[in-house]
Amino acid sequence: MRIKYFEDTDTALLEIGTAPAVETRELSEDVTLDFDAQGHVVSITLEHANARGDLSEISFQRLGSGKTPKRDSALSVS
């Protein structure tokens, strides 16, 4: 999974899969979903991303099956 942020357009792209997108659907004015041939979401695009939240830090937390989180990390973006 990758997150790309394009400062010039204030757009965040969350790439979930590697399969090529064959269909794009607009979820709202600023959110689009890309689907592969099997109908799975492969990416999410957020326009006006910085207005929706602070992108200077991205946090990731993996949760196990009812146990203590296995990993908690934060990525600071400068």
PEPEBEL-V73121 format. One record per backbone hydrogen bond with DSSP energy under -1.0 kcal/mol. NH is the residue of the N-H (numbers start at 1). CO is the residue of the C=O. Records with the same first field share a line. If there is no record, write none. Layout:
NH=CO + CO
This chain:
2=15
4=13
6=11
10=6
11=6
12=46
13=4
14=44
15=2
16=42
17=42
22=35
23=35
25=33
27=31
28=31
32=45
33=25
34=43
35=23
36=40
39=36
42=34
43=34
44=14
45=32
46=12
47=30
49=10
53=49
58=75
60=73
62=71
66=64
70=62
71=62
73=60
75=58
77=56
